Amino acid sequence: MKKTLLGAVAALGVMVTSAMAQVTLTPANPQPSGLKQGLGVTYAYPVDIKTLAQAKNALASAPERGTPLTGLTYPDRGALANALTSKQKTSVAAAINGYIRFDEAGVYSLKFYTNDGLDMRIGGQRVGYETDRTPCSSTGNKKVTVPQAGWYQLTGLWFQRLSTSCLEMEWTTPSGQKGAVPNSAFGYK
């Protein structure tokens, strides 16, 4: 029994360490040019949605191009507001794509707030993840190494089920600037 308990504690420690491990992002190659400011988004409106897998399936079967996002600053605006730039308040799935520009190389701390599920990836690495339905809450800090200044591909899968919605991104830059990532840091084709 003692051996099993120690094994379980060790396994949990490995899972927590790997979840918090710093990752290195890969810059877009080639570097894009002529980008429009913001992020591209495609929506789907399933009858009900509870998981990222359901969001992915809905987007595969009934995608609708949406009004581009201005960035990733969509705080909770109450139950009467539409989710992101979609045409609905509830039962919304979104596929987000484009690029984010890092102006300096070094280690960044990234944090996302979401309601509900999110799978956000930058430069080939998962940087924000939430599988459950949740009120607007943080996915936690993720340390990432940016090897060079420039554009990095960004993709996200997001869903909102009931009530209110949010999707926000904050960073701490290598030079110590903290706060919401400015809309000017995002671009799409």
Secondary structure, 3 states (H helix, E strand, C coil): CHHHHHHHHHHHHHHHHHHHCCEECCCCCCCCCCCEECEEEEEECCCCCCCHHHHHHHHHHCCEECCCECCCEECCCCCCCCCCCCCCCCCEEEEEEEEEEECCCEEEEEEEEEECCEEEEECCEEEEEECCCCCCEEEEEEEEEECCCEEEEEEEEEEECCCCCEEEEEEECCCCCEEECCHHHEEEC
